[in-house]
Every structure is written in structure tokens, then in C-alpha cells.
């Protein structure tokens, strides 16, 4: 399998209140992280970090505080851990001649903790 390095920008996202004023970074709540960990689908595949969702789900109580801290620091600094920017990319056949590379689509398996952070950031900015 092939690894791709996808950068998520270097500037930390900023939130605005209704008047358009900058009010700083949101606080990433441990309850949200815990809820996401407890509701992980254990039948999904692991990413290049080889951390299976079942492990994260079963260790959710111990990982919540640690991951909350990492997510908060990542938000404040605008930096994402390198392992969370890697992906296993696999070509999946669509239709047509199998010899034609255009008949395949890429599917990326990324890190589960990285996907959780994406969900948190998405909920914070929407």
C-alpha cells in the first residue's frame, strides 16, 4: 500500500461571533471526545497508524483526557500530528477494462484519532 502525506494548512482556524469579532479558539470538551470514542464503529478498518477502532473504544475512558489535550493543542498551534496526515491509498475498480487506470478510484484509509479530530473541528466551525 502507498502512503500519501496530506497537509491540513498551518494556520489555526479562528471562530467568529455573530458580530464577526474574533473570540479565539473553542475549548474542546472531554465529553465530546468521550462520546465520539464510545460510538466508534469497531467494524471499520484501521489507518496507517495501525490503531484499531476497537482498541480506542475499549480504552475510551483512559484516552479521553489525553486526546482532548492533543486536539486542543493542535487547534491552538494549527499543527496536526504527522501520523494523522498519512493515508493508505488503495485503488478500487469501478467498471470497464481492468487494464485502464482511469477505471479505478482511490480510497484512503486515514488514522481514526485524526478522523475524530476532523469531526470535532467540523462541529466547532459549523
N, CA, C and O atoms as a GROMACS GRO file, in nm:
protein
  504
    1UNK      N    1   0.083  -0.118   0.000
    1UNK     CA    2   0.000   0.000   0.000
    1UNK      C    3   0.087   0.124   0.000
    1UNK      O    4   0.203   0.120   0.041
    2UNK      N    5   0.032   0.230  -0.045
    2UNK     CA    6   0.105   0.354  -0.062
    2UNK      C    7   0.062   0.454   0.044
    2UNK      O    8  -0.056   0.459   0.080
    3UNK      N    9   0.154   0.533   0.093
    3UNK     CA   10   0.121   0.637   0.190
    3UNK      C   11   0.123   0.772   0.121
    3UNK      O   12   0.214   0.804   0.045
    4UNK      N   13   0.021   0.852   0.150
    4UNK     CA   14   0.014   0.987   0.097
    4UNK      C   15   0.020   1.084   0.214
    4UNK      O   16  -0.040   1.058   0.318
    5UNK      N   17   0.090   1.193   0.198
    5UNK     CA   18   0.101   1.293   0.303
    5UNK      C   19   0.012   1.411   0.265
    5UNK      O   20   0.039   1.480   0.167
    6UNK      N   21  -0.094   1.434   0.343
    6UNK     CA   22  -0.187   1.542   0.315
    6UNK      C   23  -0.175   1.646   0.424
    6UNK      O   24  -0.204   1.616   0.540
    7UNK      N   25  -0.136   1.766   0.392
    7UNK     CA   26  -0.122   1.871   0.491
    7UNK      C   27  -0.254   1.944   0.509
    7UNK      O   28  -0.326   1.969   0.413
    8UNK      N   29  -0.286   1.978   0.633
    8UNK     CA   30  -0.409   2.048   0.663
    8UNK      C   31  -0.384   2.195   0.693
    8UNK      O   32  -0.449   2.249   0.783
    9UNK      N   33  -0.298   2.260   0.625
    9UNK     CA   34  -0.277   2.403   0.649
    9UNK      C   35  -0.198   2.426   0.776
    9UNK      O   36  -0.190   2.339   0.863
   10UNK      N   37  -0.141   2.544   0.787
   10UNK     CA   38  -0.058   2.572   0.902
   10UNK      C   39  -0.118   2.679   0.992
   10UNK      O   40  -0.068   2.701   1.102
   11UNK      N   41  -0.223   2.745   0.949
   11UNK     CA   42  -0.285   2.847   1.031
   11UNK      C   43  -0.398   2.788   1.113
   11UNK      O   44  -0.480   2.714   1.059
   12UNK      N   45  -0.405   2.820   1.244
   12UNK     CA   46  -0.516   2.768   1.323
   12UNK      C   47  -0.646   2.833   1.281
   12UNK      O   48  -0.650   2.953   1.253
   13UNK      N   49  -0.755   2.754   1.278
   13UNK     CA   50  -0.883   2.813   1.243
   13UNK      C   51  -0.928   2.909   1.351
   13UNK      O   52  -0.898   2.889   1.469
   14UNK      N   53  -1.000   3.011   1.312
   14UNK     CA   54  -1.050   3.108   1.408
   14UNK      C   55  -1.200   3.109   1.400
   14UNK      O   56  -1.258   3.093   1.293
   15UNK      N   57  -1.264   3.130   1.515
   15UNK     CA   58  -1.410   3.136   1.515
   15UNK      C   59  -1.454   3.280   1.532
   15UNK      O   60  -1.382   3.362   1.588
   16UNK      N   61  -1.572   3.308   1.485
   16UNK     CA   62  -1.627   3.443   1.494
   16UNK      C   63  -1.761   3.438   1.564
   16UNK      O   64  -1.835   3.341   1.551
   17UNK      N   65  -1.792   3.545   1.638
   17UNK     CA   66  -1.925   3.551   1.696
   17UNK      C   67  -2.018   3.618   1.596
   17UNK      O   68  -1.978   3.647   1.483
   18UNK      N   69  -2.143   3.642   1.636
   18UNK     CA   70  -2.242   3.696   1.542
   18UNK      C   71  -2.201   3.830   1.484
   18UNK      O   72  -2.242   3.864   1.373
   19UNK      N   73  -2.122   3.909   1.557
   19UNK     CA   74  -2.080   4.041   1.508
   19UNK      C   75  -1.957   4.033   1.419
   19UNK      O   76  -1.912   4.135   1.366
   20UNK      N   77  -1.901   3.912   1.402
   20UNK     CA   78  -1.783   3.895   1.318
   20UNK      C   79  -1.654   3.918   1.393
   20UNK      O   80  -1.547   3.919   1.331
   21UNK      N   81  -1.660   3.937   1.525
   21UNK     CA   82  -1.538   3.957   1.603
   21UNK      C   83  -1.472   3.824   1.632
   21UNK      O   84  -1.539   3.722   1.649
   22UNK      N   85  -1.340   3.825   1.637
   22UNK     CA   86  -1.267   3.704   1.671
   22UNK      C   87  -1.280   3.679   1.820
   22UNK      O   88  -1.258   3.770   1.899
   23UNK      N   89  -1.316   3.557   1.859
   23UNK     CA   90  -1.329   3.526   2.001
   23UNK      C   91  -1.237   3.411   2.041
   23UNK      O   92  -1.259   3.350   2.146
   24UNK      N   93  -1.136   3.381   1.963
   24UNK     CA   94  -1.039   3.279   2.000
   24UNK      C   95  -1.084   3.138   1.969
   24UNK      O   96  -1.191   3.115   1.912
   25UNK      N   97  -1.000   3.046   2.007
   25UNK     CA   98  -1.026   2.904   1.980
   25UNK      C   99  -1.129   2.849   2.076
   25UNK      O  100  -1.133   2.889   2.193
   26UNK      N  101  -1.213   2.758   2.029
   26UNK     CA  102  -1.309   2.694   2.119
   26UNK      C  103  -1.236   2.596   2.212
   26UNK      O  104  -1.128   2.548   2.180
   27UNK      N  105  -1.297   2.569   2.324
   27UNK     CA  106  -1.244   2.469   2.416
   27UNK      C  107  -1.298   2.333   2.372
   27UNK      O  108  -1.418   2.316   2.357
   28UNK      N  109  -1.209   2.239   2.353
   28UNK     CA  110  -1.251   2.105   2.312
   28UNK      C  111  -1.289   2.028   2.438
   28UNK      O  112  -1.205   2.000   2.523
   29UNK      N  113  -1.416   1.996   2.447
   29UNK     CA  114  -1.472   1.932   2.565
   29UNK      C  115  -1.440   1.782   2.568
   29UNK      O  116  -1.452   1.713   2.467
   30UNK      N  117  -1.400   1.734   2.685
   30UNK     CA  118  -1.372   1.593   2.703
   30UNK      C  119  -1.495   1.506   2.679
   30UNK      O  120  -1.484   1.392   2.633
   31UNK      N  121  -1.613   1.562   2.711
   31UNK     CA  122  -1.736   1.485   2.691
   31UNK      C  123  -1.757   1.453   2.544
   31UNK      O  124  -1.802   1.344   2.509
   32UNK      N  125  -1.724   1.549   2.458
   32UNK     CA  126  -1.741   1.527   2.314
   32UNK      C  127  -1.644   1.419   2.265
   32UNK      O  128  -1.683   1.331   2.188
   33UNK      N  129  -1.520   1.426   2.310
   33UNK     CA  130  -1.420   1.327   2.272
   33UNK      C  131  -1.462   1.189   2.323
   33UNK      O  132  -1.455   1.090   2.250
   34UNK      N  133  -1.506   1.184   2.447
   34UNK     CA  134  -1.550   1.058   2.506
   34UNK      C  135  -1.668   0.999   2.428
   34UNK      O  136  -1.671   0.879   2.400
   35UNK      N  137  -1.764   1.084   2.394
   35UNK     CA  138  -1.880   1.038   2.319
   35UNK      C  139  -1.839   0.981   2.183
   35UNK      O  140  -1.889   0.876   2.141
   36UNK      N  141  -1.749   1.050   2.114
   36UNK     CA  142  -1.702   1.002   1.983
   36UNK      C  143  -1.630   0.868   1.998
   36UNK      O  144  -1.649   0.777   1.916
   37UNK      N  145  -1.547   0.855   2.101
   37UNK     CA  146  -1.474   0.731   2.122
   37UNK      C  147  -1.568   0.616   2.155
   37UNK      O  148  -1.551   0.504   2.105
   38UNK      N  149  -1.669   0.642   2.238
   38UNK     CA  150  -1.762   0.536   2.277
   38UNK      C  151  -1.853   0.492   2.162
   38UNK      O  152  -1.910   0.383   2.166
   39UNK      N  153  -1.868   0.576   2.061
   39UNK     CA  154  -1.956   0.543   1.949
   39UNK      C  155  -1.880   0.504   1.822
   39UNK      O  156  -1.937   0.505   1.713
   40UNK      N  157  -1.752   0.470   1.836
   40UNK     CA  158  -1.674   0.426   1.720
   40UNK      C  159  -1.729   0.295   1.666
   40UNK      O  160  -1.770   0.208   1.742
   41UNK      N  161  -1.729   0.282   1.534
   41UNK     CA  162  -1.769   0.157   1.470
   41UNK      C  163  -1.648   0.064   1.470
   41UNK      O  164  -1.550   0.089   1.400
   42UNK      N  165  -1.656  -0.044   1.548
   42UNK     CA  166  -1.542  -0.135   1.562
   42UNK      C  167  -1.524  -0.224   1.440
   42UNK      O  168  -1.429  -0.303   1.434
   43UNK      N  169  -1.613  -0.213   1.342
   43UNK     CA  170  -1.601  -0.294   1.221
   43UNK      C  171  -1.529  -0.218   1.110
   43UNK      O  172  -1.510  -0.272   1.000
   44UNK      N  173  -1.488  -0.094   1.137
   44UNK     CA  174  -1.414  -0.015   1.038
   44UNK      C  175  -1.267  -0.055   1.041
   44UNK      O  176  -1.218  -0.114   1.138
   45UNK      N  177  -1.197  -0.023   0.933
   45UNK     CA  178  -1.055  -0.056   0.922
   45UNK      C  179  -0.969   0.048   0.992
   45UNK      O  180  -1.009   0.163   1.009
   46UNK      N  181  -0.851   0.004   1.031
   46UNK     CA  182  -0.755   0.097   1.092
   46UNK      C  183  -0.674   0.164   0.982
   46UNK      O  184  -0.665   0.113   0.871
   47UNK      N  185  -0.616   0.277   1.015
   47UNK     CA  186  -0.535   0.352   0.920
   47UNK      C  187  -0.390   0.312   0.928
   47UNK      O  188  -0.357   0.206   0.983
   48UNK      N  189  -0.302   0.396   0.873
   48UNK     CA  190  -0.159   0.364   0.870
   48UNK      C  191  -0.094   0.359   1.008
   48UNK      O  192   0.015   0.303   1.023
   49UNK      N  193  -0.159   0.417   1.109
   49UNK     CA  194  -0.103   0.411   1.244
   49UNK      C  195  -0.129   0.277   1.311
   49UNK      O  196  -0.076   0.249   1.418
   50UNK      N  197  -0.212   0.193   1.246
   50UNK     CA  198  -0.244   0.058   1.291
   50UNK      C  199  -0.310   0.055   1.430
   50UNK      O  200  -0.293  -0.042   1.504
   51UNK      N  201  -0.384   0.161   1.464
   51UNK     CA  202  -0.462   0.163   1.587
   51UNK      C  203  -0.605   0.128   1.548
   51UNK      O  204  -0.672   0.205   1.480
   52UNK      N  205  -0.652   0.012   1.592
   52UNK     CA  206  -0.785  -0.035   1.556
   52UNK      C  207  -0.891   0.041   1.635
   52UNK      O  208  -0.871   0.069   1.753
   53UNK      N  209  -1.004   0.076   1.571
   53UNK     CA  210  -1.112   0.146   1.642
   53UNK      C  211  -1.159   0.073   1.768
   53UNK      O  212  -1.200   0.137   1.865
   54UNK      N  213  -1.155  -0.059   1.767
   54UNK     CA  214  -1.197  -0.136   1.885
   54UNK      C  215  -1.109  -0.102   2.005
   54UNK      O  216  -1.159  -0.091   2.117
   55UNK      N  217  -0.978  -0.087   1.984
   55UNK     CA  218  -0.885  -0.053   2.092
   55UNK      C  219  -0.920   0.084   2.148
   55UNK      O  220  -0.926   0.103   2.270
   56UNK      N  221  -0.944   0.181   2.059
   56UNK     CA  222  -0.979   0.315   2.104
   56UNK      C  223  -1.110   0.315   2.181
   56UNK      O  224  -1.122   0.383   2.283
   57UNK      N  225  -1.206   0.239   2.134
   57UNK     CA  226  -1.337   0.234   2.200
   57UNK      C  227  -1.325   0.172   2.340
   57UNK      O  228  -1.382   0.222   2.436
   58UNK      N  229  -1.251   0.062   2.349
   58UNK     CA  230  -1.238  -0.006   2.478
   58UNK      C  231  -1.154   0.072   2.578
   58UNK      O  232  -1.170   0.056   2.699
   59UNK      N  233  -1.064   0.156   2.529
   59UNK     CA  234  -0.979   0.238   2.617
   59UNK      C  235  -1.027   0.383   2.625
   59UNK      O  236  -0.952   0.471   2.666
   60UNK      N  237  -1.150   0.408   2.585
   60UNK     CA  238  -1.204   0.544   2.575
   60UNK      C  239  -1.188   0.623   2.704
   60UNK      O  240  -1.149   0.740   2.700
   61UNK      N  241  -1.219   0.562   2.819
   61UNK     CA  242  -1.213   0.636   2.945
   61UNK      C  243  -1.071   0.685   2.976
   61UNK      O  244  -1.054   0.795   3.029
   62UNK      N  245  -0.972   0.605   2.943
   62UNK     CA  246  -0.833   0.645   2.968
   62UNK      C  247  -0.777   0.739   2.863
   62UNK      O  248  -0.684   0.815   2.892
   63UNK      N  249  -0.831   0.734   2.742
   63UNK     CA  250  -0.779   0.816   2.632
   63UNK      C  251  -0.845   0.953   2.619
   63UNK      O  252  -0.790   1.043   2.555
   64UNK      N  253  -0.961   0.970   2.680
   64UNK     CA  254  -1.038   1.094   2.661
   64UNK      C  255  -0.958   1.219   2.696
   64UNK      O  256  -0.950   1.312   2.617
   65UNK      N  257  -0.900   1.221   2.814
   65UNK     CA  258  -0.826   1.340   2.859
   65UNK      C  259  -0.704   1.366   2.770
   65UNK      O  260  -0.676   1.480   2.732
   66UNK      N  261  -0.631   1.260   2.737
   66UNK     CA  262  -0.512   1.273   2.654
   66UNK      C  263  -0.547   1.325   2.514
   66UNK      O  264  -0.484   1.419   2.466
   67UNK      N  265  -0.646   1.263   2.450
   67UNK     CA  266  -0.684   1.307   2.316
   67UNK      C  267  -0.742   1.448   2.317
   67UNK      O  268  -0.718   1.526   2.225
   68UNK      N  269  -0.818   1.482   2.422
   68UNK     CA  270  -0.872   1.619   2.433
   68UNK      C  271  -0.758   1.720   2.435
   68UNK      O  272  -0.765   1.824   2.370
   69UNK      N  273  -0.654   1.689   2.512
   69UNK     CA  274  -0.538   1.778   2.520
   69UNK      C  275  -0.468   1.790   2.384
   69UNK      O  276  -0.433   1.900   2.341
   70UNK      N  277  -0.448   1.676   2.317
   70UNK     CA  278  -0.381   1.678   2.186
   70UNK      C  279  -0.464   1.759   2.086
   70UNK      O  280  -0.409   1.839   2.010
   71UNK      N  281  -0.596   1.737   2.084
   71UNK     CA  282  -0.683   1.809   1.991
   71UNK      C  283  -0.680   1.959   2.020
   71UNK      O  284  -0.676   2.040   1.927
   72UNK      N  285  -0.682   1.997   2.148
   72UNK     CA  286  -0.680   2.139   2.185
   72UNK      C  287  -0.548   2.203   2.141
   72UNK      O  288  -0.548   2.312   2.084
   73UNK      N  289  -0.438   2.136   2.167
   73UNK     CA  290  -0.307   2.190   2.128
   73UNK      C  291  -0.295   2.199   1.976
   73UNK      O  292  -0.239   2.295   1.924
   74UNK      N  293  -0.347   2.100   1.907
   74UNK     CA  294  -0.345   2.103   1.761
   74UNK      C  295  -0.423   2.222   1.709
   74UNK      O  296  -0.380   2.290   1.616
   75UNK      N  297  -0.540   2.247   1.769
   75UNK     CA  298  -0.623   2.362   1.727
   75UNK      C  299  -0.548   2.493   1.750
   75UNK      O  300  -0.545   2.580   1.663
   76UNK      N  301  -0.487   2.506   1.869
   76UNK     CA  302  -0.419   2.631   1.905
   76UNK      C  303  -0.294   2.658   1.821
   76UNK      O  304  -0.266   2.772   1.786
   77UNK      N  305  -0.220   2.553   1.788
   77UNK     CA  306  -0.095   2.571   1.714
   77UNK      C  307  -0.115   2.562   1.563
   77UNK      O  308  -0.030   2.609   1.486
   78UNK      N  309  -0.227   2.502   1.520
   78UNK     CA  310  -0.251   2.484   1.377
   78UNK      C  311  -0.170   2.371   1.318
   78UNK      O  312  -0.158   2.359   1.196
   79UNK      N  313  -0.114   2.287   1.404
   79UNK     CA  314  -0.033   2.174   1.357
   79UNK      C  315  -0.104   2.043   1.388
   79UNK      O  316  -0.160   2.025   1.495
   80UNK      N  317  -0.098   1.953   1.291
   80UNK     CA  318  -0.159   1.820   1.305
   80UNK      C  319  -0.047   1.718   1.315
   80UNK      O  320   0.050   1.725   1.239
   81UNK      N  321  -0.057   1.622   1.408
   81UNK     CA  322   0.048   1.520   1.416
   81UNK      C  323   0.072   1.453   1.281
   81UNK      O  324  -0.022   1.423   1.207
   82UNK      N  325   0.197   1.431   1.249
   82UNK     CA  326   0.236   1.377   1.119
   82UNK      C  327   0.164   1.246   1.088
   82UNK      O  328   0.119   1.226   0.975
   83UNK      N  329   0.153   1.158   1.186
   83UNK     CA  330   0.088   1.029   1.163
   83UNK      C  331  -0.058   1.044   1.121
   83UNK      O  332  -0.112   0.957   1.053
   84UNK      N  333  -0.122   1.152   1.161
   84UNK     CA  334  -0.262   1.175   1.127
   84UNK      C  335  -0.278   1.233   0.987
   84UNK      O  336  -0.390   1.242   0.936
   85UNK      N  337  -0.168   1.273   0.925
   85UNK     CA  338  -0.173   1.327   0.789
   85UNK      C  339  -0.138   1.222   0.684
   85UNK      O  340  -0.138   1.251   0.565
   86UNK      N  341  -0.109   1.100   0.729
   86UNK     CA  342  -0.076   0.992   0.637
   86UNK      C  343  -0.201   0.912   0.603
   86UNK      O  344  -0.296   0.908   0.680
   87UNK      N  345  -0.198   0.848   0.487
   87UNK     CA  346  -0.312   0.764   0.446
   87UNK      C  347  -0.261   0.646   0.366
   87UNK      O  348  -0.163   0.656   0.292
   88UNK      N  349  -0.329   0.534   0.382
   88UNK     CA  350  -0.307   0.419   0.295
   88UNK      C  351  -0.405   0.435   0.179
   88UNK      O  352  -0.526   0.433   0.199
   89UNK      N  353  -0.352   0.451   0.059
   89UNK     CA  354  -0.436   0.471  -0.059
   89UNK      C  355  -0.438   0.343  -0.140
   89UNK      O  356  -0.334   0.288  -0.177
   90UNK      N  357  -0.560   0.295  -0.168
   90UNK     CA  358  -0.579   0.173  -0.244
   90UNK      C  359  -0.669   0.200  -0.364
   90UNK      O  360  -0.774   0.263  -0.347
   91UNK      N  361  -0.632   0.155  -0.484
   91UNK     CA  362  -0.721   0.173  -0.599
   91UNK      C  363  -0.834   0.070  -0.595
   91UNK      O  364  -0.810  -0.049  -0.576
   92UNK      N  365  -0.957   0.117  -0.614
   92UNK     CA  366  -1.074   0.030  -0.616
   92UNK      C  367  -1.132   0.032  -0.758
   92UNK      O  368  -1.159   0.139  -0.814
   93UNK      N  369  -1.150  -0.085  -0.815
   93UNK     CA  370  -1.202  -0.098  -0.951
   93UNK      C  371  -1.346  -0.048  -0.957
   93UNK      O  372  -1.428  -0.082  -0.871
   94UNK      N  373  -1.378   0.034  -1.061
   94UNK     CA  374  -1.514   0.084  -1.082
   94UNK      C  375  -1.585   0.000  -1.187
   94UNK      O  376  -1.671  -0.081  -1.154
   95UNK      N  377  -1.549   0.020  -1.314
   95UNK     CA  378  -1.611  -0.054  -1.424
   95UNK      C  379  -1.525  -0.037  -1.549
   95UNK      O  380  -1.434   0.046  -1.552
   96UNK      N  381  -1.554  -0.115  -1.651
   96UNK     CA  382  -1.478  -0.105  -1.775
   96UNK      C  383  -1.360  -0.201  -1.777
   96UNK      O  384  -1.356  -0.300  -1.704
   97UNK      N  385  -1.264  -0.168  -1.864
   97UNK     CA  386  -1.145  -0.254  -1.877
   97UNK      C  387  -1.056  -0.240  -1.754
   97UNK      O  388  -1.022  -0.129  -1.713
   98UNK      N  389  -1.019  -0.352  -1.697
   98UNK     CA  390  -0.935  -0.350  -1.576
   98UNK      C  391  -0.794  -0.301  -1.604
   98UNK      O  392  -0.722  -0.261  -1.512
   99UNK      N  393  -0.754  -0.303  -1.732
   99UNK     CA  394  -0.620  -0.257  -1.768
   99UNK      C  395  -0.611  -0.105  -1.770
   99UNK      O  396  -0.501  -0.049  -1.766
  100UNK      N  397  -0.725  -0.036  -1.776
  100UNK     CA  398  -0.728   0.110  -1.786
  100UNK      C  399  -0.725   0.171  -1.645
  100UNK      O  400  -0.819   0.152  -1.568
  101UNK      N  401  -0.618   0.245  -1.612
  101UNK     CA  402  -0.608   0.305  -1.479
  101UNK      C  403  -0.723   0.403  -1.450
  101UNK      O  404  -0.754   0.426  -1.333
  102UNK      N  405  -0.785   0.460  -1.551
  102UNK     CA  406  -0.896   0.552  -1.532
  102UNK      C  407  -1.021   0.484  -1.479
  102UNK      O  408  -1.116   0.552  -1.440
  103UNK      N  409  -1.023   0.352  -1.478
  103UNK     CA  410  -1.139   0.278  -1.430
  103UNK      C  411  -1.126   0.239  -1.282
  103UNK      O  412  -1.196   0.150  -1.235
  104UNK      N  413  -1.038   0.307  -1.212
  104UNK     CA  414  -1.019   0.284  -1.070
  104UNK      C  415  -1.037   0.416  -0.995
  104UNK      O  416  -1.009   0.523  -1.049
  105UNK      N  417  -1.083   0.408  -0.872
  105UNK     CA  418  -1.093   0.527  -0.788
  105UNK      C  419  -1.009   0.503  -0.663
  105UNK      O  420  -1.003   0.391  -0.612
  106UNK      N  421  -0.944   0.607  -0.613
  106UNK     CA  422  -0.862   0.589  -0.493
  106UNK      C  423  -0.948   0.592  -0.366
  106UNK      O  424  -1.040   0.673  -0.354
  107UNK      N  425  -0.918   0.504  -0.273
  107UNK     CA  426  -0.981   0.504  -0.142
  107UNK      C  427  -0.870   0.519  -0.040
  107UNK      O  428  -0.770   0.447  -0.045
  108UNK      N  429  -0.887   0.613   0.053
  108UNK     CA  430  -0.784   0.640   0.154
  108UNK      C  431  -0.828   0.594   0.291
  108UNK      O  432  -0.938   0.626   0.337
  109UNK      N  433  -0.742   0.519   0.356
  109UNK     CA  434  -0.763   0.484   0.496
  109UNK      C  435  -0.675   0.575   0.579
  109UNK      O  436  -0.552   0.572   0.568
  110UNK      N  437  -0.738   0.656   0.664
  110UNK     CA  438  -0.664   0.750   0.748
  110UNK      C  439  -0.676   0.711   0.894
  110UNK      O  440  -0.753   0.621   0.929
  111UNK      N  441  -0.600   0.777   0.978
  111UNK     CA  442  -0.595   0.748   1.120
  111UNK      C  443  -0.730   0.775   1.187
  111UNK      O  444  -0.793   0.877   1.160
  112UNK      N  445  -0.773   0.686   1.273
  112UNK     CA  446  -0.901   0.702   1.345
  112UNK      C  447  -0.896   0.824   1.438
  112UNK      O  448  -0.991   0.902   1.438
  113UNK      N  449  -0.789   0.844   1.519
  113UNK     CA  450  -0.785   0.966   1.601
  113UNK      C  451  -0.787   1.093   1.516
  113UNK      O  452  -0.845   1.194   1.557
  114UNK      N  453  -0.726   1.089   1.398
  114UNK     CA  454  -0.730   1.203   1.307
  114UNK      C  455  -0.871   1.230   1.256
  114UNK      O  456  -0.911   1.346   1.242
  115UNK      N  457  -0.946   1.124   1.228
  115UNK     CA  458  -1.085   1.140   1.183
  115UNK      C  459  -1.171   1.198   1.294
  115UNK      O  460  -1.260   1.279   1.268
  116UNK      N  461  -1.144   1.158   1.418
  116UNK     CA  462  -1.219   1.213   1.530
  116UNK      C  463  -1.193   1.363   1.543
  116UNK      O  464  -1.284   1.441   1.569
  117UNK      N  465  -1.066   1.401   1.525
  117UNK     CA  466  -1.032   1.543   1.533
  117UNK      C  467  -1.102   1.621   1.421
  117UNK      O  468  -1.148   1.733   1.444
  118UNK      N  469  -1.111   1.563   1.303
  118UNK     CA  470  -1.183   1.628   1.193
  118UNK      C  471  -1.328   1.652   1.230
  118UNK      O  472  -1.383   1.759   1.201
  119UNK      N  473  -1.392   1.554   1.295
  119UNK     CA  474  -1.532   1.568   1.336
  119UNK      C  475  -1.548   1.680   1.438
  119UNK      O  476  -1.644   1.757   1.433
  120UNK      N  477  -1.454   1.689   1.531
  120UNK     CA  478  -1.460   1.793   1.634
  120UNK      C  479  -1.444   1.930   1.572
  120UNK      O  480  -1.519   2.022   1.605
  121UNK      N  481  -1.347   1.945   1.482
  121UNK     CA  482  -1.325   2.074   1.417
  121UNK      C  483  -1.446   2.112   1.332
  121UNK      O  484  -1.488   2.228   1.332
  122UNK      N  485  -1.501   2.016   1.259
  122UNK     CA  486  -1.619   2.043   1.178
  122UNK      C  487  -1.735   2.093   1.264
  122UNK      O  488  -1.803   2.189   1.226
  123UNK      N  489  -1.757   2.029   1.378
  123UNK     CA  490  -1.867   2.073   1.464
  123UNK      C  491  -1.839   2.210   1.525
  123UNK      O  492  -1.932   2.285   1.553
  124UNK      N  493  -1.711   2.243   1.544
  124UNK     CA  494  -1.676   2.373   1.604
  124UNK      C  495  -1.692   2.488   1.504
  124UNK      O  496  -1.720   2.600   1.544
  125UNK      N  497  -1.673   2.460   1.376
  125UNK     CA  498  -1.679   2.569   1.277
  125UNK      C  499  -1.813   2.578   1.206
  125UNK      O  500  -1.835   2.672   1.130
  126UNK      N  501  -1.903   2.484   1.230
  126UNK     CA  502  -2.035   2.490   1.165
  126UNK      C  503  -2.144   2.520   1.265
  126UNK      O  504  -2.261   2.529   1.228
   0.00000   0.00000   0.00000
